[in-house]
């Protein structure tokens, strides 16, 4: 490249291989920076932050809690905001939570809790930590079983599980995927238990033929599978609570406590 020099030369230096290497490094850095900038979300994507104004209308869901600890039902409403509606960055996020009940005994604590939760929702960022924090609250007077046989260690924990259900329903939380091996293991245990109970029932009738007296009523021994799980899964009514997944699905198989819901087994 020819350069016309129209000023006096005051000094000069010869370009060394080190200079060339330095030059190449600077250029590479500039290229890397433009690549990173291109990957960053553009400024017009709205993220959740506390200055977002509440729209006039919000969509939401109301959940009912019927706890033996409370005489009246609690109604939990979680309203959501939709950010970047219609774009590829569309995201539905919780915006506020309210709890209503006829029972006003603990109202000041409920109002305080829901206001702080709403503030956390509006701060933006990851709000799923609320679920873990709330589900880890234990009532010193003891928890209770909610419909479906799931153990709730406290009312706050049930609130946490409602927030979890809600975040799952709007796609902010996902169930941990069970591996194929895990699924196969659970299916195998359920099948083994079903085989065990049907064998026991047929044994009863066979032995009744051999030893006619005393007469044992068959229906006392027969244990039908009953729908108790949330997802319509059947667990025997005699099943006890599993400490791993909190479902009433723990049965004794071959002298060993085994969970028909998550596959947990005391004997490994
Ligand atoms: Zn379990």
Boltz pocket constraint, residues with backbone or C-beta under 6 A from the ligand:
constraints:
  - pocket:
      binder: B
      contacts: [[A, 242], [A, 243], [A, 244], [A, 245], [A, 246], [A, 247], [A, 249], [A, 259], [A, 260], [A, 261], [A, 262], [A, 263], [A, 264]]
      max_distance: 6.0
